[in-house]
Amino acid sequence: MDRFWHSTAAYAIAKSVQLVDDLPSPNAALYAWPQDLLRPRLVVLLEASPEVRTSRIHSRGEAITPEERLLAITAPNSLSMRAGVAYDRLLKAFDPSLIRTINTERPLDDVLSESRAIVQTLLL
């Protein structure tokens, strides 16, 4: 599944304010996992810089969406920065033992190998 509650919520929270300092405090209730939403046994965060993400989109021949263009800007208080802070707060409110981060700025075979190893831990 591509994108679930964490990324959708982080984006919505980030869009609701103009400054990082205006984000809800780290212990605000809105960062808690919704009780009526299925809770995953694993969250895999695929990390790549805005430059790498944009380059990959171009290499696939796809157009950059307005949202992706906004997220590529990394200036202080940019949407990308606000979403990143909100995302970090959402992850901290979640069970950290269920979160795995994969740096995707490596060869694809390395990323796939690490991904498989993470998923296999759930299957054992």
Protein Blocks (a to p, Z undefined) as FASTA:
>chain_A
ZZifklmmmmmmmmmpmbfklpccfklfklpccfkbccdfbdcdddddfklmmmmmmmno
pacdfklmmmmpccehiaklmmmmmmmmmmmmmcfklpccddfkbcfklmmmmmmmmmmm
mmZZ
